[in-house]
Amino acid sequence: MQQAVLGTQTQALIDRANLHVATTYGRTPIALVRGAGTKVWDADGKMYYDFLSGLGVNNLGHCHPKVVEAIRQQAGQLLHVSNLYHIQPQIELAEMLSHLSFADRSFFCNSGTEACEAAIKLARKYSHDHFGDGRYEIITFENSFHGRTMGSLSATAQHKYHKGFEPLLDGFRYAPFDDLKALEAMITPKTCAIMVEPIQGEGGVNVPSPGYLQGLRQLCEAHQLLLIYDEVQCGIGRTGKLFAYEHDGVSPDIMTLAKSLAGGVPIGAMLAREEVAKSFVPGTHAATFGGNPLATAAGVAALKAIHEEGMLENCQRVGAYFMQRLKDLQQRYTFIKEVRGKGLMLGIQLDFPGNQFVTDCLERGFLVNCTVDTVLRFLPPLIVTESEVDLLVGTLDELFAKV
């Protein structure tokens, strides 16, 4: 494979990064310096259509004006105070999340992995408070992804992420995804909760069968377990509803959010029903920067923009159009095994590794992703248009025709 020639400014930034930045990422050889809407530009001025949204962070598009203005105003007023004090934008965001979801209370942090850590701790604490010792296990699912800190890593049932970090934390069992009978057989007197992504993201854009979430809810009620939804990737409008669980109308006891909650600013949140949330009392959990004025002001602006600008409706309409265009490709190319997803969280299952298509799309000005080796994943901003979808699908068609 011939490597594309990089511009001088991009190459200079990459050279500096290679000297000083930790090598924890397999980085694509571009350096992005500006973004607006669905587009980003590299250091040499080349434009790319972003069909990855910073791995689901830029749901509103890059530098949404209302989020940018909220950040500017808040940065000039109050950047940070401790959670020893009440914080106005944090209160506003918590109120909004309660009005929009099943939850009564929100705990704020800085990332998805932190939100999942908080959910794990709350589930264990609630179980200890109500059932005593020895009831601490959480069942998660094969091909799940909940984060990379030790608790959330232990909850993540993908062994490739575990290598070199064993022993993992005790208290997690892994069940097959979308198999209620297998799950029920794994419930024991030690089980306190079930933790699931309503749609698996990193695991390959895996959508469960109709009625699956309802089945989980029934198992939890039968065994007095908590139901935890990880909506870090599939939440905040990604599937055409503000929260993915709304498609099924099955509420959890705890839910985690992050990524696009603040329109691009680092944030995490763990939401819970009042009865469950009461197990977190002063001293049981904390995050120094969690719910800081800057991030929560951005979060308030982001949620308002999603509703005021019809982004959920656009996601539903363009998502259905995008899905059909991908299914049209499937009819033409036998190596496409399946097209799946919901809203603007879509994947193409190939019967061979797909990383070459990621590289080829990059050269043609499109940012896409390949996960679990064989699934091309598309997470464009919720403001993407049919014409932009057509540009990408046309490029995919051209590349697929060469196989």
N, C-alpha and C positions, 0 to 999 in steps of 0.2 A: 504494500500500500504506500503510495506516494504521499508524503506529508505536505499539507498546504503551506505556502510561504506566508509567514506572519509579517505584519507591518512593524516598523521599527519601534514605535511607541509601545505596542503590545509586547514585543519581544523583550524590550528593556524592563517592563514591569514583571514579566515572567522570570527573567533572570534574577531580579532582586528577590522575588518570592522564593525562588529555589534556594537562595542563600539563607533566608531568615525565617520563613514560615514553616510551622510543623507540617510534616508530610503525612497527615492523617486522611487526606483526600486524594483520590485519583482525578486530578483536575483536567478539564478540557482546556486546550491551549488557546484560550482567548482571555482578555482582560476587559471586563465591562465597566464603563465609567459613567454611563448616563442611561436613564430610562424614562419613558413617557407612554402611558396607556399600555398597549400590547407590544411595544417595541423597546429594544435596548440597543445601545451602540458601544462598540469597543473603542479602545484608546486611539485607534487610527481612523475612526469615523465610520466603520462598516456597521450597517444596521441589520438587526436580527428580529424576526417575529418570535416572541417568547411563548411557546406552547408548554412551558413547564412551570412558570410563575414562581421561580425560586423554590421549587418543590412544594407548591401549594400555599406559599406565603402571600403572593401578590394577587389575591383574588379580585381586588378592586382595580387592578392594573398598577403600573409603576407610577409612583409619585402622584397619587390621586389628589387633586387640588384641595379638597376639603380636609383630608388627612394632613397634608402639608401645612395648611393654614392653622389647623389645630395645634400641630407640633410647634410652629413658630410662636403662636400666642402663649402656649404653656411654657415654652423654653424661656420666654422673657418674663415670666411671672413666678414660677416655682418649679425647679427641676426635681428636687428630692427632699423628702422628709421621712423620718422613721415611721414604721407602722405602730410605734408607740402612741401615735397621734392619728386623728381622723383626717382622711384625705378626700377632698371634694370630688375630683374626677373618678376616683376609685368607687366612691359611693354611687355616683351616677351610673357607672358601668355595671356595677352589681345589681342595681335596680333594673336596668334594661334587660340584663340576662335573666333575671327572675321573671320579668313580665313576658319574655319571649320563649321561655323554656319551662320544663317541669320543675326547675330547682327553686329553692328558697334562699340559698346562700351560696356565695362564691368565695373561694380562696384563690388569691392571685400569686403568680410566680413569674418565671421568665422564659419558659420553654415547655415543649411538649413532654420531654422526659421528666422535668420537675413536676408537671401536672400529674403524670402517671405515678410518680413516687408518692405524691400527696394522696392520690386515690388508694394506693396500696396501703399506706399507713392508716388512712381513715377506715378502710375496710377491716383491717386487723384490730384497730382500736374499738370500733363499734362491736365487733364480735366478742372481744375480750370483755367489754362493758356489759354485754347482754347474755353471754353464754359461758364466760370464764376462760380458763387456760385451755390450751391444746386444740383450739379451733382457729387455725390461721392460714390454711392453704387456699390458694387462689388458682382456679383452673383458667388457663389461657389456651390459645389455639395455634395449631401448626400453621406456619407461614405468617404469623402475626409479627407486628413490630410496634414496640411500646417505648423504645428509647435506648440509650447507651450507658446511662449511669447504672450502678450495680443492681439496684432493685428492678428498674425497668428493663435492663438487659436480661435479668433472670426471668422476667415475665415474657420476654420475646422468644417465641418458639421457632427460632431459626438458628441452627447450630453453627452456621458459618460466622455468626457474630460472637459466639461464645469462645472460640478457639483462642487459647492463650490467657484467658481471664478466669479459668476455673480455679478453685471451686466457686460455683455460683451460689447465690443465697438459697437457702432451703425454703420450701413452702410454695412451690409452683409445680403444677402438673399440666401437661400439654395434651389437649384433645384434638381429634380431627375436626377441621372446620366444616360446618354445615352438615353435621351428623349428630342429631339429638340423641339417638340410642347409645352411641359410643360415649357421648358426654355423660349421660345419666349413669352409665356403668362406672364412671370414674369418681362420682360423688361419694364421699366418705364422711364419717363423723368429724373429720378434721377440716372439711371444706367450709370456708366462710364466704366465698364470693366467686362469681364468674365474670371475667373481663374479656371484652370482645370489641373489635372494630366492626361497626355495622357494614362497612365495605372495607376489605383489606386493601391497603395501598401499596406499601413496599413489597408485600407478598404476591403482587401480580394483578391488582385490580380485580379482586375476587368478590363477586356479589352472591350472597347466600340465597337459597330457595325461598319463595314466598312462604310466610308463616314461621320462618326460622326464629326471628326475634320474639315472636309470641310464644314459641316453644321454650325459649330460654327463660322468658318471664314466668311461665308456668312451672318450670323446674325450680326456679329460685323461690317461688312462693311455696311450693310443696316441701322444700328442704330448708326454708328460712335462711336463704342466702341473699347476699346483695348482688345486684346486677350493675356492672360498670361498663359504660360505653366509652371507648377511646375514639373521639371524633376530632382528633388533632388534624388529620388530613381531610377527612370526609365532611367536616363541619363547616360552618360559616358560609353557607350557600353553594358549596362545591357541587352538590348533587341536584340543585334546583329547589331544595328546601333549605331553610336556614340551618337546620340540623338534619342529618341523614335519617335519624330515627323517626322523624315525622312522616316519612313515606309509609311506615307500618303502623304508626300511632301507638307504639309500645314504648313507654317511658322507662328510663333506668332509675336507679337509686343514686348513682354517682356518674358524672360525665367529665371527661377531660377535653380541653380546648387549648389551642395555641396557634401556631402558624399565622393565619390571616386575620386573627381576631383584632389586631390593631393596625391592619392595613400595610404592614411591612416592618413595624417596630417590634422588637423582641417582647413577647408576653406569653404567659401561660395562665390557665385557669382551671380549677377543679370545682365543679358545681355539685351540689348535693341537696337532697330533701332535708327538711328541718330535723326530723327524727334522727337521721343519720349524722347530719352535720353537728349535732349536739355533742358527739363524742370528741370533737376537737374543742378543747378548752385552752385557756391561756397557758402557754408553755409546751403544748403537745406538738406544734409544728410552726414553722416560720420561714420567711424568705426576705432577706434584707431589702432587695430591690423590688420585691413582689408588689404589684399594684401601685408602682410609683406614679406621680402625677403626669409625667410625660407619656408613658405607655398607655395609661388608662384614658387620658384625654384623646389620644389617637384612636383608642378602641371605641370610645363614644362616637367620634366622628365617622369611623368606619361603619359601624352598625347603622347609623343614621343614613349614610350614603347608600348602603345596600338597599334599604327600603325606599328612600326618596327617589332613587334613580332607576327603579325597576330591574335591578340586577338579577333577582331570582327568576323573574319572567324571561329575561334574556337568556339566562342559563338553561332554562327548560326548552326554549324554542331553538336556540343555536345548538344545544346539546343533542336534541333529537335529530336535527339536520346533520350534525357531525357524525352521529352514530350511523345514520343511513348512508352517508358517503363512505364510511369505512366498511359497512356491510356490502356496498357495491363493489369495493375492492376485493372483498372476500369472495364474491362470486367469480371474479376474474383470476384469482391466484390461489392455487390449491395449497400452497404452503401456509396460508392464513387459516389456522385451525378454529379460531373463535374471535369474535369482536364482542367485548363486554364492558359494562360500566353503567353509570347513571349520571345524568346531567352532563357536566363537563369534567368528569373523572372517568376517562375512557382508556381501554387497552386493546391492543392487537396481540393475540397469542400466535406466535410463529412456531414452526416445527424445526427451527434451527436458531442459533444465537443471532441477536439483532443489533449488536453494537455497531456494526458497519453502517447500518442505516442511520444511526445517531450521528456518526462522523460525516456521512454524505449529506444529511440534512443541514448540519452545521455549515458545511462549505457552501450550501445554497441559501443560507440565511435563515435557518429555522432552528430553534432550540427545542429538542425533544429528549426523551430519556428511555433507557431500557432497564427494566428491573427483572429480577430472578432470571437473568440471562436471555430469556426468550419472549418477553412481553414488552412491546413498545407502549410507553405510557404517555398520555397526553393530559396535561392539567393547565389549560390556558386560562387567562383571566376571565372573569365572569362577564366582561364587557366585549369579548371577542365577537366578531361579525361573521356572517355566512361567507362573505367574500374573502376574509382572511382564512377561514377554514378551507375554502376552495383552493387557495394558493398552496396550502400545505398538502392537501389531498392530491393535487396535481403533481407536486414534487414526489410524494410517495409512489404514485402511479408510475412516474418516470423511472424511479429507482427500482421498484418491484419488477418492472418489465425487463430489466437487465439481468435478473437472476436466472 
